[in-house]
Amino acid sequence: MITKISPQISSQSVMGNISYTIKICAVISIIGLVIKFTISSYEASLIGLGLVALSLFGSMMMVLKYYYSTGSENSFFSGAVLPSLVQLILICTIVGVLIYQTITTTSQNVTSSEFTTFSSISAMLALMQVCITFYYLFLNMQCLNGGKCNISERDTVTSLGIMYLNIILTLLNVCALGIIQIILTKFYIC
């Protein structure tokens, strides 16, 4: 005899697993950035940034899994799915550029204090972006299925502020990464 599980229970079960997985991804991201900050070697930077990239990619997959596993008939562009994915893609792009620049500097003997300063600034901005992005995900977890969100007005305003703050941090980080690239291109890489 096969019993059918109600969609509400299935949705809650999926929600619990995905929420747990996103929490694990948040911890892995922070551990990766701590590794990058505390151990000052290129290998540690690559390992730390790789952990961050892997956990952010996992979070993107969890957002999509939750959206598709709930069977929402609403548009992909409604709810918190698209803003969550945009924020995760922005920070993944920043981390990808940081990984590229770290790999580029591994082959060179870069000992510039300016490079170290801007690289640290960029990593700190990435840490702030990771923290607020995961906070946004936890705040809007119930809205990812594109349905009616049952969050307070204060949480809605907070979510909007987090999205704008993440965009501002991304622009600042792009500026820092641009300065790093100019330093690398003009002074170290032929």
C-alpha positions in Angstrom: 0.0 0.0 0.0 1.4 3.3 -1.1 0.5 6.4 0.9 0.7 9.8 -0.5 2.5 12.5 1.5 0.8 15.8 1.6 2.5 18.7 -0.3 2.7 20.8 2.9 4.6 18.1 4.8 6.9 17.5 1.9 7.5 21.3 1.5 8.4 21.6 5.2 10.7 18.6 5.1 12.5 20.0 2.0 12.6 23.4 3.7 14.3 21.9 6.8 16.9 20.1 4.8 17.7 23.1 2.6 17.8 25.4 5.6 20.3 23.1 7.3 22.4 22.8 4.1 22.5 26.6 3.6 23.6 27.0 7.3 26.4 24.5 6.6 27.3 26.5 3.4 27.4 29.7 5.5 29.8 28.1 8.0 32.0 26.8 5.2 32.2 30.2 3.6 33.2 31.9 6.8 35.8 29.2 7.5 37.2 29.7 4.0 37.6 33.4 4.4 39.1 32.9 7.9 41.7 30.5 6.3 42.4 33.2 3.7 42.9 35.9 6.3 44.9 33.9 8.9 47.3 31.9 6.8 49.3 34.2 4.6 50.2 32.0 1.7 49.0 31.6 -1.8 47.9 28.0 -1.3 45.9 28.9 1.8 44.3 31.8 -0.1 43.3 29.4 -2.9 42.0 26.8 -0.5 40.0 29.4 1.5 38.5 31.1 -1.6 37.8 27.7 -3.2 35.8 26.8 -0.1 33.9 30.0 -0.4 33.1 29.5 -4.1 32.0 25.9 -3.4 29.7 26.9 -0.6 28.2 29.8 -2.6 27.6 27.5 -5.5 26.0 25.0 -3.2 23.7 27.7 -1.8 22.6 28.6 -5.3 21.7 25.0 -6.0 19.8 24.9 -2.7 17.8 28.0 -3.6 16.9 26.4 -7.0 16.2 23.1 -5.4 13.7 24.6 -3.0 12.0 26.6 -5.7 11.6 23.5 -8.0 10.8 21.0 -5.2 7.9 23.0 -3.9 6.1 22.8 -7.2 5.2 26.5 -7.3 3.1 27.6 -10.2 4.2 31.2 -9.8 6.8 32.8 -12.0 10.5 32.3 -11.4 10.8 36.1 -11.1 8.3 36.5 -8.2 9.2 36.0 -4.6 12.8 36.0 -3.3 14.3 33.5 -5.8 15.7 35.9 -8.3 17.1 38.4 -5.8 18.7 35.6 -3.9 20.3 34.2 -7.0 21.5 37.6 -8.2 23.2 38.2 -4.9 24.8 34.8 -4.9 26.0 35.3 -8.5 27.5 38.7 -7.7 29.5 37.3 -4.8 30.5 34.3 -6.8 31.8 36.6 -9.5 33.8 38.5 -6.9 35.3 35.3 -5.4 36.1 34.0 -8.9 38.0 37.1 -9.7 39.9 36.9 -6.4 40.8 33.3 -7.2 42.0 34.3 -10.7 44.1 37.1 -9.2 45.5 34.8 -6.6 46.5 32.2 -9.2 48.0 35.0 -11.3 50.1 36.2 -8.5 51.3 32.7 -7.6 53.5 32.6 -10.7 54.9 36.0 -10.0 56.9 37.1 -6.9 54.5 39.9 -5.9 55.6 41.6 -2.7 53.9 44.9 -3.1 52.3 46.5 -0.1 49.7 48.1 -2.3 48.7 44.7 -3.7 48.5 43.3 -0.2 46.4 46.2 1.0 43.9 46.1 -1.8 43.7 42.4 -1.7 42.9 42.5 2.0 40.3 45.2 1.4 38.7 43.1 -1.3 38.6 40.0 0.9 37.0 42.0 3.8 34.4 43.3 1.4 33.8 39.8 0.2 33.4 38.6 3.9 30.8 41.3 4.5 29.0 40.3 1.3 29.0 36.7 2.2 27.6 37.5 5.7 24.8 39.7 4.5 23.9 37.4 1.6 23.5 34.5 3.9 21.5 36.7 6.3 19.3 37.6 3.4 18.8 33.9 2.5 17.9 33.1 6.1 15.5 36.0 6.4 13.7 35.2 3.1 13.8 31.4 3.2 10.0 31.2 3.4 9.6 33.4 0.3 11.7 31.3 -2.0 8.9 29.3 -3.4 7.4 32.4 -5.1 4.3 32.3 -2.9 2.9 34.6 -0.4 5.6 35.7 2.1 4.6 35.9 5.7 7.3 38.2 6.8 6.9 41.4 8.7 7.1 44.9 7.2 10.4 45.4 9.1 11.9 42.2 7.6 10.7 43.3 4.1 12.5 46.7 4.5 15.5 44.9 5.9 15.6 42.6 2.9 15.4 45.5 0.5 18.2 47.3 2.4 20.4 44.1 2.3 19.9 43.9 -1.5 21.0 47.5 -2.0 23.9 47.1 0.5 25.1 44.0 -1.4 25.0 45.9 -4.7 27.0 48.8 -3.2 29.6 46.3 -1.7 29.8 44.6 -5.1 30.6 48.0 -6.8 33.2 48.8 -4.1 34.7 45.3 -4.5 34.8 45.7 -8.3 36.8 49.0 -7.7 39.2 47.3 -5.4 39.6 44.3 -7.8 40.2 46.8 -10.6 43.0 48.5 -8.7 44.5 45.1 -7.9 44.4 44.2 -11.6 46.0 47.5 -12.5 48.8 46.9 -10.0 49.3 43.4 -11.3 49.2 44.4 -15.0 51.3 47.5 -14.9 53.9 46.5 -12.3 54.3 42.7 -12.2 52.8 40.8 -15.1 54.4 41.3 -18.5 
